[in-house]
């Protein structure tokens, strides 16, 4: 079975999966936008605009205006892999967002998720 390159997938497709995951656990799109904005520096309106574009998931992260310097405080496992141990910088950024949405879905308070 060929390996799927998540960095080449459409941003809108993957972002909607993150939003759905959070919403199933009683969180909101606005909260997903908030953690995404915190991580990447994009404004929620920019995120919404990119959802409807042909931007790839990898390019979303490569073009991020201001990756949060506190993102290195994000630790733990996503899909059985510790995010802080991921060697590929782009994949680590992608997994940081996965971890933030996981924390959101698990009901963590926003202040804890944003490492404030």
C-alpha positions in Angstrom: 0.0 0.0 0.0 1.5 3.4 -1.0 2.3 5.8 1.8 0.1 8.9 1.8 2.1 12.2 1.8 0.0 14.4 4.1 2.0 17.5 3.1 0.5 17.2 -0.5 -3.1 16.9 0.6 -5.5 19.9 0.4 -5.4 22.1 3.5 -9.2 22.4 3.5 -9.7 18.6 3.5 -7.4 18.1 6.5 -8.5 21.2 8.4 -12.1 20.1 8.2 -11.2 16.8 9.8 -9.6 18.6 12.7 -12.7 20.8 13.1 -15.0 17.8 13.0 -12.9 16.0 15.6 -13.2 18.9 18.0 -16.9 19.5 17.3 -17.7 15.8 18.0 -16.3 16.4 21.5 -18.3 19.6 22.1 -15.7 22.2 21.1 -16.1 24.8 18.3 -14.6 25.7 15.0 -13.6 29.0 16.6 -11.6 27.2 19.2 -9.8 25.2 16.5 -9.1 28.4 14.6 -7.8 29.9 17.9 -5.3 27.2 18.5 -4.3 27.2 14.8 -3.8 30.9 14.9 -1.7 30.6 18.1 0.5 28.0 16.5 0.9 29.6 13.0 0.3 33.3 13.3 -2.5 33.2 10.7 -5.7 35.1 11.5 -8.9 33.1 11.6 -10.1 34.9 8.4 -6.9 33.8 6.6 -7.5 30.3 7.7 -11.1 30.3 6.4 -9.9 31.8 3.1 -7.2 29.1 2.7 -9.7 26.3 3.4 -11.4 27.2 0.1 -8.2 27.4 -1.9 -6.0 24.7 -3.5 -3.3 25.2 -0.9 -1.6 22.1 0.3 -1.3 21.2 4.0 2.5 21.4 3.7 2.4 24.8 2.2 0.1 26.0 4.9 2.8 25.3 7.4 5.7 26.4 5.2 4.1 29.8 4.6 3.0 30.4 8.2 3.6 34.0 9.1 4.8 33.5 12.7 5.2 30.0 14.2 4.7 30.4 17.9 8.1 30.3 19.8 6.3 28.4 22.7 5.3 25.5 20.4 8.3 23.6 21.7 6.3 23.3 25.0 3.9 21.0 23.2 4.7 17.5 24.2 3.1 14.1 24.2 2.0 11.5 21.7 0.1 11.7 18.5 -0.6 8.4 16.7 1.8 6.7 19.2 4.7 9.0 18.3 6.1 11.7 20.7 5.8 15.0 18.9 8.9 16.4 20.5 10.9 13.6 19.0 9.8 14.0 15.4 12.9 14.8 13.4 11.4 16.2 10.2 10.7 19.9 11.1 7.6 20.1 8.8 6.0 16.9 10.1 6.7 18.1 13.7 4.8 21.4 13.0 1.9 19.4 11.5 1.8 17.1 14.6 1.9 20.1 16.9 -1.4 21.1 15.5 -2.8 17.6 15.8 -1.7 17.5 19.4 -3.4 20.9 20.1 -6.7 19.7 18.6 -6.4 16.4 20.6 -6.0 18.5 23.8 -9.0 20.6 22.8 -11.1 17.5 22.1 -10.1 16.0 25.4 -11.6 19.1 27.2 -8.4 20.8 28.3 -8.9 24.5 29.2 -7.8 26.9 26.4 -5.2 28.5 28.7 -3.4 25.2 29.2 -3.6 24.4 25.5 -2.1 27.7 24.6 0.7 27.2 27.2 -0.1 30.5 29.0 
